[in-house]
């Protein structure tokens, strides 16, 4: 079981600290966060010496960013809103060198991973397509069967919205349609010999997703850690002597 966290704050020191904490994966968010490619490069190589695997989430609909993320040294790529077989084929080609794909040789990953990077990268890097829409789930069997696709990453809230459910987890989490869709994703992905992954929002949610068969889970983000724990500590300090901090 790989346990990861999302990083949205564009600071390489945070990548290093998260790695030193022991997170297996650090997913740098270039879809929703303010991080630039230059900062992502520094974050990737701040995390790597700690033993954490740095992954990058690209923007929507840009297969070229998959190649770029790997060229700057990411150990894997998470691609959002891959809602069709055609879209999955495009990012799979970009993620793998020939003969599996059409990834171009370039960048400096060989300086970080060794001269044989180009021979081993197809096996050692991950391409995780996000299943966060019912359209993707309806084609899950075909998408997961694609060479070059190493697994999927569920986006829970967007998936719920695509099912016509509320964005609030308390409302959608136990809905039968949502639960059935999650199980279909897990079953289909495992049957293809690929890795099902998902984000989680509480220890209880993490345990439930693990029991459901997900093989890699992320738990919130660096910003959540700061805001959740920081707010808790501040409330404690302002409301008491601080003995329970």
LUMNU-738567 format. One record per residue (C-alpha): residue in one letter; x, y, z. Coordinates in nm, 4 decimals, m for minus. Example, Ala and Ser with C-alpha at 12.3 -4.5 7.8 and 13.67 -1.06 7.14 Angstrom:
BEGIN
@rest a | px 1.2300 | py m0.4500 | pz 0.7800
@rest s | px 1.3670 | py m0.1060 | pz 0.7140
This chain:
BEGIN
@rest x | px 0.0000 | py 0.0000 | pz 0.0000
@rest x | px 0.1456 | py 0.3327 | pz m0.1111
@rest x | px 0.0410 | py 0.6277 | pz 0.1061
@rest x | px 0.0720 | py 0.9696 | pz m0.0499
@rest x | px m0.0140 | py 1.3338 | pz m0.0097
@rest x | px m0.0866 | py 1.6182 | pz m0.2510
@rest x | px 0.1420 | py 1.9193 | pz m0.2586
@rest x | px m0.0086 | py 2.2499 | pz m0.3697
@rest x | px 0.2281 | py 2.5002 | pz m0.2079
@rest x | px 0.5128 | py 2.5790 | pz m0.4495
@rest x | px 0.8095 | py 2.5348 | pz m0.2188
@rest x | px 1.0794 | py 2.2675 | pz m0.2680
@rest x | px 1.1479 | py 2.2679 | pz 0.1069
@rest x | px 0.7930 | py 2.1415 | pz 0.1640
@rest x | px 0.8588 | py 1.8530 | pz m0.0758
@rest x | px 1.1649 | py 1.7607 | pz 0.1241
@rest x | px 0.9862 | py 1.7857 | pz 0.4598
@rest x | px 0.6977 | py 1.5715 | pz 0.3356
@rest x | px 0.9470 | py 1.3143 | pz 0.2130
@rest x | px 1.1285 | py 1.3172 | pz 0.5448
@rest x | px 0.7957 | py 1.2545 | pz 0.7201
@rest x | px 0.7784 | py 0.9260 | pz 0.5306
@rest x | px 0.5051 | py 0.9802 | pz 0.2705
@rest x | px 0.5543 | py 0.7266 | pz m0.0109
@rest x | px 0.4171 | py 0.9563 | pz m0.2808
@rest x | px 0.4159 | py 1.3356 | pz m0.3130
@rest x | px 0.1796 | py 1.4465 | pz m0.5894
@rest x | px 0.2667 | py 1.7933 | pz m0.7171
@rest x | px m0.0525 | py 1.9598 | pz m0.8357
@rest x | px m0.0055 | py 2.1595 | pz m1.1551
@rest x | px m0.3757 | py 2.1390 | pz m1.2373
@rest x | px m0.5281 | py 2.3359 | pz m0.9508
@rest x | px m0.2285 | py 2.4787 | pz m0.7648
@rest x | px m0.0031 | py 2.7803 | pz m0.8322
@rest x | px 0.3071 | py 2.5706 | pz m0.9009
@rest x | px 0.5114 | py 2.6413 | pz m1.2136
@rest x | px 0.7170 | py 2.3918 | pz m1.4102
@rest x | px 1.0408 | py 2.5461 | pz m1.2817
@rest x | px 0.9254 | py 2.5029 | pz m0.9234
@rest x | px 0.7991 | py 2.1521 | pz m0.9971
@rest x | px 1.1477 | py 2.0577 | pz m1.1170
@rest x | px 1.2990 | py 2.1759 | pz m0.7898
@rest x | px 1.0276 | py 2.0028 | pz m0.5854
@rest x | px 1.0801 | py 1.6728 | pz m0.7691
@rest x | px 1.4497 | py 1.6725 | pz m0.6913
@rest x | px 1.4022 | py 1.7902 | pz m0.3338
@rest x | px 1.1724 | py 1.4937 | pz m0.2706
@rest x | px 1.3704 | py 1.2224 | pz m0.4467
@rest x | px 1.6637 | py 1.1960 | pz m0.1990
@rest x | px 1.4172 | py 1.1289 | pz 0.0841
@rest x | px 1.2938 | py 0.8118 | pz m0.0861
@rest x | px 0.9512 | py 0.9522 | pz m0.1711
@rest x | px 0.8223 | py 0.9103 | pz m0.5251
@rest x | px 0.7409 | py 1.2517 | pz m0.6753
@rest x | px 0.4454 | py 1.2513 | pz m0.9133
@rest x | px 0.3032 | py 1.5418 | pz m1.1124
@rest x | px m0.0596 | py 1.6075 | pz m1.1961
@rest x | px m0.0828 | py 1.7841 | pz m1.5291
@rest x | px m0.3550 | py 2.0109 | pz m1.6614
@rest x | px m0.6539 | py 1.8750 | pz m1.8528
@rest x | px m0.6203 | py 1.7756 | pz m2.2171
@rest x | px m0.2450 | py 1.8286 | pz m2.2626
@rest x | px m0.0669 | py 1.5018 | pz m2.3460
@rest x | px 0.2544 | py 1.6945 | pz m2.4085
@rest x | px 0.2676 | py 1.7804 | pz m2.0389
@rest x | px 0.2878 | py 1.4095 | pz m1.9570
@rest x | px 0.6159 | py 1.3837 | pz m2.1424
@rest x | px 0.7419 | py 1.7082 | pz m1.9892
@rest x | px 0.6615 | py 1.5920 | pz m1.6356
@rest x | px 0.8611 | py 1.2739 | pz m1.6870
@rest x | px 1.1457 | py 1.4593 | pz m1.8584
@rest x | px 1.1973 | py 1.6796 | pz m1.5508
@rest x | px 1.2272 | py 1.3689 | pz m1.3358
@rest x | px 0.8809 | py 1.2840 | pz m1.2023
@rest x | px 0.8402 | py 0.9211 | pz m1.1049
@rest x | px 0.4879 | py 0.9234 | pz m1.2413
@rest x | px 0.2106 | py 1.1359 | pz m1.3833
@rest x | px m0.1529 | py 1.1778 | pz m1.2823
@rest x | px m0.3652 | py 1.2991 | pz m1.5740
@rest x | px m0.7025 | py 1.4557 | pz m1.4878
@rest x | px m1.0356 | py 1.4086 | pz m1.6633
@rest x | px m0.9382 | py 1.1268 | pz m1.8981
@rest x | px m1.2953 | py 1.0545 | pz m2.0011
@rest x | px m1.2562 | py 0.8511 | pz m2.3199
@rest x | px m1.0496 | py 0.5761 | pz m2.4752
@rest x | px m0.9132 | py 0.8244 | pz m2.7294
@rest x | px m0.7893 | py 1.0562 | pz m2.4542
@rest x | px m0.6328 | py 0.7645 | pz m2.2693
@rest x | px m0.4534 | py 0.6482 | pz m2.5822
@rest x | px m0.3037 | py 0.9941 | pz m2.6330
@rest x | px m0.1584 | py 1.0200 | pz m2.2821
@rest x | px m0.0381 | py 0.6586 | pz m2.2873
@rest x | px 0.1590 | py 0.7273 | pz m2.6048
@rest x | px 0.3122 | py 1.0371 | pz m2.4462
@rest x | px 0.4123 | py 0.8526 | pz m2.1276
@rest x | px 0.6105 | py 0.5658 | pz m2.2780
@rest x | px 0.9117 | py 0.5397 | pz m2.5045
@rest x | px 0.8893 | py 0.3302 | pz m2.8246
@rest x | px 0.7812 | py 0.0680 | pz m2.8951
@rest x | px 0.5058 | py 0.1057 | pz m2.6319
@rest x | px 0.4517 | py 0.4754 | pz m2.6978
@rest x | px 0.5927 | py 0.7773 | pz m2.8774
@rest x | px 0.7661 | py 0.9645 | pz m2.5947
@rest x | px 1.0605 | py 1.1616 | pz m2.7314
@rest x | px 1.4064 | py 1.1192 | pz m2.5803
@rest x | px 1.5172 | py 1.4344 | pz m2.4041
@rest x | px 1.5595 | py 1.6166 | pz m2.0779
@rest x | px 1.8015 | py 1.5294 | pz m1.8003
@rest x | px 1.6439 | py 1.2329 | pz m1.6190
@rest x | px 1.9472 | py 1.0186 | pz m1.7017
@rest x | px 2.1542 | py 1.2493 | pz m1.4769
@rest x | px 1.9294 | py 1.1644 | pz m1.1829
@rest x | px 1.8273 | py 0.8046 | pz m1.2536
@rest x | px 2.1325 | py 0.6724 | pz m1.4409
@rest x | px 2.2469 | py 0.6225 | pz m1.7990
@rest x | px 2.0030 | py 0.3348 | pz m1.8437
@rest x | px 1.7003 | py 0.5567 | pz m1.7672
@rest x | px 1.5767 | py 0.5367 | pz m2.1246
@rest x | px 1.5750 | py 0.1560 | pz m2.1103
@rest x | px 1.4014 | py 0.1251 | pz m1.7723
@rest x | px 1.1668 | py 0.4251 | pz m1.7675
@rest x | px 0.8698 | py 0.2502 | pz m1.9265
@rest x | px 0.8635 | py m0.0017 | pz m1.6428
@rest x | px 0.9609 | py 0.2259 | pz m1.3563
@rest x | px 0.7428 | py 0.5330 | pz m1.4163
@rest x | px 0.3683 | py 0.5420 | pz m1.3569
@rest x | px 0.0893 | py 0.6747 | pz m1.5746
@rest x | px m0.2287 | py 0.7098 | pz m1.3703
@rest x | px m0.5342 | py 0.8317 | pz m1.5594
@rest x | px m0.7972 | py 0.9971 | pz m1.3446
@rest x | px m1.1352 | py 0.8323 | pz m1.3420
@rest x | px m1.3459 | py 1.1174 | pz m1.2158
@rest x | px m1.6412 | py 1.1082 | pz m1.4526
@rest x | px m1.8994 | py 0.8421 | pz m1.5287
@rest x | px m1.8003 | py 0.8605 | pz m1.8971
@rest x | px m1.4570 | py 0.7248 | pz m1.8038
@rest x | px m1.6062 | py 0.4531 | pz m1.5856
@rest x | px m1.8257 | py 0.3349 | pz m1.8719
@rest x | px m1.5070 | py 0.2739 | pz m2.0739
@rest x | px m1.2946 | py 0.1533 | pz m1.7832
@rest x | px m1.2350 | py m0.1941 | pz m1.9251
@rest x | px m1.0930 | py m0.0572 | pz m2.2503
@rest x | px m0.8926 | py 0.2180 | pz m2.0826
@rest x | px m0.7338 | py m0.0110 | pz m1.8255
@rest x | px m0.6427 | py m0.2616 | pz m2.0969
@rest x | px m0.4250 | py m0.0058 | pz m2.2771
@rest x | px m0.0492 | py m0.0684 | pz m2.2820
@rest x | px 0.1173 | py 0.2266 | pz m2.1136
@rest x | px m0.1614 | py 0.2904 | pz m1.8643
@rest x | px m0.0383 | py 0.1720 | pz m1.5245
@rest x | px m0.3492 | py 0.2455 | pz m1.3219
@rest x | px m0.6204 | py 0.4926 | pz m1.2415
@rest x | px m0.6682 | py 0.7639 | pz m0.9847
@rest x | px m1.0220 | py 0.8349 | pz m0.8690
@rest x | px m1.1268 | py 1.1961 | pz m0.8162
@rest x | px m1.4070 | py 1.1393 | pz m0.5618
@rest x | px m1.5855 | py 1.4743 | pz m0.5756
@rest x | px m1.5862 | py 1.5144 | pz m0.9535
@rest x | px m1.6997 | py 1.1541 | pz m0.9874
@rest x | px m1.9906 | py 1.2212 | pz m0.7527
@rest x | px m2.0868 | py 1.5347 | pz m0.9470
@rest x | px m2.0863 | py 1.3402 | pz m1.2735
@rest x | px m2.3374 | py 1.1018 | pz m1.1145
@rest x | px m2.5658 | py 1.3934 | pz m1.0337
@rest x | px m2.4835 | py 1.3823 | pz m0.6629
@rest x | px m2.3887 | py 1.6561 | pz m0.4180
@rest x | px m2.0305 | py 1.7764 | pz m0.3882
@rest x | px m2.0521 | py 1.7221 | pz m0.0117
@rest x | px m1.8886 | py 1.3979 | pz 0.0968
@rest x | px m2.1400 | py 1.3366 | pz 0.3743
@rest x | px m2.4081 | py 1.3272 | pz 0.1065
@rest x | px m2.2444 | py 1.1274 | pz m0.1735
@rest x | px m2.0096 | py 0.8895 | pz 0.0093
@rest x | px m2.2657 | py 0.6244 | pz 0.1020
@rest x | px m2.4953 | py 0.6708 | pz m0.1967
@rest x | px m2.5512 | py 0.3313 | pz m0.3640
@rest x | px m2.4708 | py 0.4631 | pz m0.7124
@rest x | px m2.1432 | py 0.6105 | pz m0.5925
@rest x | px m2.0427 | py 0.2990 | pz m0.4018
@rest x | px m2.1240 | py 0.0762 | pz m0.6995
@rest x | px m1.9192 | py 0.2993 | pz m0.9291
@rest x | px m1.6174 | py 0.2902 | pz m0.6971
@rest x | px m1.6336 | py m0.0879 | pz m0.6761
@rest x | px m1.6571 | py m0.1163 | pz m1.0521
@rest x | px m1.3437 | py 0.0952 | pz m1.0894
@rest x | px m1.1493 | py m0.1138 | pz m0.8381
@rest x | px m1.2629 | py m0.4466 | pz m0.9812
@rest x | px m1.1931 | py m0.3474 | pz m1.3409
@rest x | px m0.8513 | py m0.2019 | pz m1.2632
@rest x | px m0.7353 | py m0.5011 | pz m1.0601
@rest x | px m0.8635 | py m0.7416 | pz m1.3253
@rest x | px m0.6396 | py m0.5658 | pz m1.5774
@rest x | px m0.3395 | py m0.6035 | pz m1.3464
@rest x | px m0.3223 | py m0.2283 | pz m1.2912
@rest x | px m0.3118 | py m0.0087 | pz m0.9784
@rest x | px m0.6330 | py 0.1554 | pz m0.8470
@rest x | px m0.5659 | py 0.4755 | pz m0.6527
@rest x | px m0.7853 | py 0.7302 | pz m0.4771
@rest x | px m0.7777 | py 1.0401 | pz m0.2597
@rest x | px m0.9161 | py 1.0271 | pz 0.0961
@rest x | px m1.0308 | py 1.2864 | pz 0.3464
@rest x | px m1.0229 | py 1.1251 | pz 0.6925
@rest x | px m0.8676 | py 0.8222 | pz 0.8644
@rest x | px m1.2074 | py 0.6503 | pz 0.8454
@rest x | px m1.2312 | py 0.7246 | pz 0.4733
@rest x | px m0.8740 | py 0.5962 | pz 0.4256
@rest x | px m0.9555 | py 0.2686 | pz 0.6014
@rest x | px m1.2709 | py 0.2202 | pz 0.3951
@rest x | px m1.0901 | py 0.2806 | pz 0.0654
@rest x | px m0.8120 | py 0.0429 | pz 0.1670
@rest x | px m1.0683 | py m0.2249 | pz 0.2521
@rest x | px m1.2353 | py m0.1664 | pz m0.0852
@rest x | px m0.9181 | py m0.2743 | pz m0.2637
@rest x | px m0.7398 | py 0.0461 | pz m0.3565
@rest x | px m0.3650 | py m0.0133 | pz m0.3725
@rest x | px m0.2493 | py 0.3460 | pz m0.3309
@rest x | px m0.4181 | py 0.6244 | pz m0.1381
@rest x | px m0.3471 | py 0.9901 | pz m0.0866
@rest x | px m0.4597 | py 1.1781 | pz 0.2213
@rest x | px m0.5488 | py 1.5418 | pz 0.1634
@rest x | px m0.2682 | py 1.7912 | pz 0.0956
@rest x | px 0.0108 | py 1.9964 | pz 0.2460
@rest x | px m0.2299 | py 2.2906 | pz 0.2685
@rest x | px m0.4807 | py 2.0759 | pz 0.4572
@rest x | px m0.2120 | py 1.9688 | pz 0.7042
@rest x | px m0.1198 | py 2.3299 | pz 0.7679
@rest x | px m0.4733 | py 2.4633 | pz 0.7966
@rest x | px m0.6234 | py 2.1696 | pz 0.9872
@rest x | px m0.3496 | py 2.1293 | pz 1.2450
@rest x | px m0.2635 | py 2.4971 | pz 1.2610
@rest x | px m0.6249 | py 2.5952 | pz 1.3256
@rest x | px m0.6609 | py 2.3197 | pz 1.5857
@rest x | px m0.3504 | py 2.4367 | pz 1.7696
@rest x | px m0.4512 | py 2.8016 | pz 1.7568
@rest x | px m0.8004 | py 2.7264 | pz 1.8875
@rest x | px m0.6461 | py 2.5265 | pz 2.1716
@rest x | px m0.4003 | py 2.8012 | pz 2.2618
@rest x | px m0.6667 | py 3.0696 | pz 2.2601
@rest x | px m0.9212 | py 2.8636 | pz 2.4480
@rest x | px m0.7116 | py 2.7097 | pz 2.7238
@rest x | px m0.3769 | py 2.7076 | pz 2.8971
@rest x | px m0.2377 | py 2.5009 | pz 2.6128
@rest x | px m0.1937 | py 2.1848 | pz 2.8177
@rest x | px m0.3673 | py 1.9706 | pz 2.5522
@rest x | px m0.1661 | py 2.0995 | pz 2.2545
